[in-house]
Amino acid sequence: MPDFQQLIDNLNPAQREAVTTADGPLLVIAGAGSGKTRVITHRIAWLVRTMDIEPWRIFAATFTNKAAEEMRLRVAKLVPGSDVARLSISTFHSLCVGILRREAQHAGLSPRFTICDDADQLALIKDCLRGMSVPSGSIKPEQIRNYIAAAKILMLDPDEARRELRWEVGPIAADVYDMYQKRLMAGDGVDFDDLILHVVRIFQREPEVLAHYQHRWRYVLVDEYQDTNRVQFEFVKLLAAAHGNLCVVGDEDQSIYSWRGAEIENLLKFPEIFPGTRIVRLEQNYRSTETILRAASAVIANNRQRLGKDLWSERGLGERITMISGYNERDEAAIVVQTIQWLSRVRGLPLSEIAVFYRVNALSRVVEDQLRQAGINYRVIGGIKFYDRAEVKDLLAYLRLVVNPRDGAALARVINKPARGIGDKSVSALFQDAAAKNVSLYDALVAHKDDKAGALSGKARAGANGFITQLAQWSEYAENHAPHEVLDRILRDTAYEEALGGDRDLEAITRRENVAELVSALEQFAETDPDATLSDFLERVALVSAQDEMTEGEAVSLMTMHCAKGLEFRAVFIIGMEDPIFPSQRAVEDQGNFEEERRLFYVGITRARDLLFLSRADSRTLHGRPCYNTPSLFLREVPTELLRTIDDARREWAELNRQRAERPAMREPAPRSEPEPEIERIASGGKFSLGMRVTHERLGEGEIVGISGEGERRKISVKFDAGLEMEILERYGGLQPVESGDLPF
């Protein structure tokens, strides 16, 4: 068994205090990159190894199953031989499933209750709407589902929700919620949000049941505490009420999920709610340079909803933050991609260590276009590539039908989007008829135009006839109008955007932004080539999709800043730094939460390890029209002494490149969280020698730090500037002595 005291000695003083403070309420304020997972796992190991706490008396809550498994494995390495399998490390929902199975009778359920997934929920909501004679299409089932989820997170029953939730669908939604819950219970079922809510209700009503679980879990730990919602908070509070041994780890400056129910007050008011709380601040950052941390601290200092911390790093100042300004969004994206090329080809950063962040998904389109043109692989994290998004594919299908009405796949996709009364049964009948007659789906549709005895009912036939007429009108319109004007006409005639949902539906708003971005793409396509046709545009998009499918290997990561939380990259670009994009005018108006927007910027900044780029455009097409945006307020909050222009950066990099060519020993090693094992370093004759600067097609530049073996087994050990150290067979490695050259700008 390892010397656990030695593991404690490897922690910094604040981490050690958090790990060894065993009893009573403990609030660990964990700054970005400060090693919070290390603290949680070492604390569990300390309880088991030093305090002799049985593993089954500890519960640690995480927010993902992946994080729970990683935590369990790390604890097992710290305390080998212990019965770690009996540790309760899981998400709230996973733990509550087990509790609810055992205590089902107290919730009016059987132990064999069914957990409904999203599809089951929507189906049940649709049945309720039909049972209440709500006209089809007047309200989206997804809106009702979101309403019910919000109510359950706030622990509101249907009557309470009717009084307290001010939603545009509220009056109907509360009635549907009532019927939905009764039918769910009658079918011995629960939905995802019920799992915690039912357990909390049982704990509140059944003191003996609560006492049993309080005795079972004598030590409770919660990770990412700033992301807990009301029902999760109540669960934790009840569980720890008897013994008070509650340790929560979080960062109020990274609370960015209020739109899905998270309440920052759970963390801010923790010392008030749990008297005698000990507060430990983890302020040493192991990820970023001092310059990046100073920028992040200066920005977040403008928030009032804070407990406060001062992040610092031993990594040195590093490079200044680079400002990029384009004439428009295409110019901005071109500069960003050009810089990515230099980072990859000259500086040697792997593409996987480069990320582009944005506030809204629609901003990814221009960057995706530029990356494809440059032949740079990319992947969209936590989302879908622009031309693969459902609403974009719908509208492209409409455009394909304008060019070719007999495009069966396109017709099948949108024949009832938005709803025209042509249901699945009617479409299936049309497919069968088309197959039997060996004609296209469109021809089968036309054939049933006046056939009252055919496959289509009166309502479906009326919808189909109207659609046929519209297709003919759009095709005629396309002969004398630009592609973006054709799409505008389709949007007007179909009311497609209105059918996406209400003005307070976040998903519908995001989809409408993507629709507007597709219109912008068509406008820019026409500007680039005024003579280009709709067919030309569709051909280009088809080729784009085919190329996307072939993307393999290293890739630049594209994502919203919400998706970036928990990740880190050597180089980060944050684009669209303009009002009203960031801070988001919609978020500020809808939630009144300007400070959360600033926290989101803080999260984006602190994902960067070495290089941070803040990018904006003087003009940008938004919602189908050009806008001249002012720089984001957040840019003015970054101290000017920490900033440089892209031209300054290019000059500094050119000088650095010259110095490296002249003095090979000069380089910037990437930070490492753990030491790597030494390899044999011997000098040997041949083409390469110790200390020589070399370059590799994919890994970039580096310095030879070791040579071993002979002949065909001769290996060259290279420490690359990107931070990797690799052994490469000389015979096949593709290494070449470095030669100085001009930067590709």
LINKA-V45825 format. One record per backbone hydrogen bond with DSSP energy under -1.0 kcal/mol. CO is the residue of the C=O (numbers start at 1). NH is the residue of the N-H. If there is no record, write none. Layout:
co: [CO:CO]
nh: [NH:NH]
This chain:
co: [3:4:5:8:12:13:14:15:16:17:20:25:26:27:28:29:31:33:35:36:37:38:39:40:41:42:43:44:45:46:46:47:54:55:57:58:59:60:61:64:65:66:67:68:69:70:71:72:73:74:75:79:82:83:84:87:88:90:91:92:93:94:95:96:97:98:99:103:104:104:105:110:114:117:118:119:120:121:122:123:124:125:126:127:128:129:130:135:140:141:142:143:144:145:146:147:148:149:150:151:152:153:157:158:159:160:161:165:167:169:170:171:172:173:174:175:176:177:178:179:180:181:182:183:184:185:188:190:193:194:196:197:198:199:200:201:202:206:207:208:209:210:211:212:213:219:220:221:222:224:225:228:229:230:231:232:233:234:235:236:240:244:245:246:247:248:249:250:251:252:257:257:258:263:264:264:265:267:269:270:278:280:282:283:289:290:291:292:293:294:295:296:297:299:300:304:312:316:317:321:322:323:324:326:327:328:329:330:331:332:333:334:335:336:337:338:339:340:341:342:342:343:350:351:353:354:355:356:357:358:360:361:362:364:365:366:367:368:369:370:371:372:377:379:385:386:389:390:391:392:393:394:395:396:397:398:399:400:404:406:407:408:409:410:411:414:421:423:424:425:426:427:428:429:430:431:432:433:434:440:441:442:443:444:446:450:451:457:458:459:460:461:462:463:464:465:466:467:468:469:470:471:472:473:474:477:482:483:484:485:486:487:488:489:490:491:495:497:498:502:505:506:507:508:509:510:511:512:513:514:515:516:517:518:519:520:521:522:523:524:525:529:533:534:535:536:537:538:539:540:541:542:543:544:545:547:548:556:557:558:559:564:569:570:570:571:572:573:574:576:577:578:580:584:585:586:587:588:593:594:595:596:597:598:599:600:601:602:604:605:607:611:612:613:614:615:616:620:622:625:627:630:632:635:639:640:642:644:645:646:647:648:649:650:651:652:653:654:655:656:657:658:659:663:689:692:693:694:695:696:700:701:702:703:704:706:708:710:711:714:715:716:717:717:718:719:720:724:726:728:729:736:743]
nh: [7:8:9:11:16:17:18:19:20:21:22:278:248:280:250:282:34:286:39:40:41:42:43:44:45:46:47:48:49:50:51:53:57:58:219:88:221:90:223:68:69:70:71:72:73:74:75:76:77:78:79:82:84:86:87:89:60:62:95:96:97:98:99:100:101:102:103:106:107:109:108:113:190:121:122:123:124:125:126:127:128:129:130:131:132:134:133:138:144:145:146:147:148:149:150:151:152:153:154:156:155:231:161:162:163:164:165:167:170:173:174:175:176:177:178:179:180:181:182:183:184:185:186:187:189:188:114:116:197:198:200:201:202:203:204:205:206:210:211:212:213:214:215:216:217:59:247:61:249:227:228:263:233:234:235:236:237:238:239:240:244:246:220:26:222:28:225:30:254:255:260:262:261:266:267:268:269:270:273:274:27:29:31:312:293:294:295:296:297:298:299:300:301:302:303:306:285:290:291:644:614:646:616:618:619:332:333:334:335:336:337:338:339:340:341:342:343:344:345:346:347:349:353:354:571:557:573:559:575:561:363:364:365:368:369:370:371:372:373:374:376:375:556:558:388:389:393:394:395:396:397:398:399:400:401:402:403:404:407:408:411:412:413:414:415:417:423:427:428:429:430:431:432:433:434:435:436:437:439:444:445:446:447:448:449:452:454:461:462:463:464:465:466:467:468:469:470:471:472:473:474:475:476:477:478:480:486:487:488:489:490:491:492:493:494:495:499:500:501:505:509:510:511:512:513:514:515:516:517:518:519:520:521:522:523:524:525:526:527:528:529:532:537:538:539:540:541:542:543:544:545:546:547:548:549:550:551:379:356:381:358:567:609:610:611:355:613:357:615:578:632:582:585:588:589:590:591:592:597:598:599:600:601:602:603:604:605:606:607:608:569:572:322:574:324:577:326:627:625:622:620:579:635:638:642:643:321:323:649:650:651:652:653:654:655:656:657:658:659:660:661:662:663:666:692:704:738:702:736:700:696:721:694:719:691:717:715:713:714:730:708:728:705:706:726:703:723:720:718:716:733:695:745]
